[in-house]
Amino acid sequence: MALTPPLVTLLGATGFVGSAVLRELAARPIRLRVVARHPAPIPQDARATVEVCTADLTAPGVVARVVADADIVVHCVAYINDGPSTWRIAEGDDAAERVNVGIVADLVAALEPRTDPVGVVFAGAVSQVGKGAGAIIDGTEIDAPSGEYDRQKLRAERLLLDSLATGPHRAVSVRLPTVFGSGPRATARDKGVVSMMIRRALAGDPLTMWHDGTVKRDVVYVEDIARALVAATEHTTELAGRAWVLGSGHGIPLGQLFATIADLVAERTGERVPVVSVPPPTHAEAGDLVHITIDSTAFRAVTGWQPTVSLQTALRRTIEVCAAEQVGTETATG
């Protein structure tokens, strides 16, 4: 008798990271339930048996319903603003709190009474460490987040790990670095700083920094991030009960990164835009000036994961997609 494949429920399946995780999971011979506010596009070559569930996860009872029979839950939900600051949120933002913390509380309430084991993978953020960060982040730091988004992510993470990392359940948090990128199969728009600078360069606008360019960031291509989160679903027993940091192990100065973007875009446009320093905006936070390099040796040792897409390749892929977006916009408005 053939064994029934595990049921994986993916929350936030149409978001930037979630849509990449969907593509990775869909390539596996599993049962996959994808949940988002809007219908999630399914790859035509999917090996998984896919159920598309369109629902508002903040509505009462929805989380309990979509995870009721899941063997594994992957949480990729995050509150993102439509404005220029995207993930930055103000203190007292009840809508953000409901998404970033409330959905996790609903997940805990739904899974905690179950006696059969459930694996949960939560997409956290390396920035949750805040002021506790040293020159290299390896996951042993004491968390002291400075921004409200990171404080909410930390509260959600602690709630999940405190409640579901013991007994039959296996909850794990994977803290993500600066994630960027779009590829030919992308279905969600990247609103992060790397793609934002690519779009500026394509439009002929200067690339602006809020510092002298020496601040370092550990950036990883979104497809590598998706592979890491899926790898975590396959090792929940070994990973359960703590947060694991994810990164390339190499912090690149943002001045160097932006200069590389300007050079690569100039190959397409024939004109190199300048990279300039400007005063930080009012919504800037202390963490924006902190160096971030991540040592993910511990996570790699358990899962075998490592990033496979080079920075140059990832940037070129993303430039191709952003350029196509620009052409589409010009065609629609021309």
Helices and strands as residue ranges (DSSP letters): E 7-11, H 16-26, E 31-36, E 49-54, H 62-67, E 72-75, H 94-97, I 98-102, H 103-111, E 119-125, G 126-129, H 148-164, E 170-176, E 178-180, H 193-202, E 207-209, E 216-217, E 219-221, H 222-233, H 236-239, E 243-245, E 252-253, H 254-269, E 275-277, G 286-289, H 297-303, H 311-333
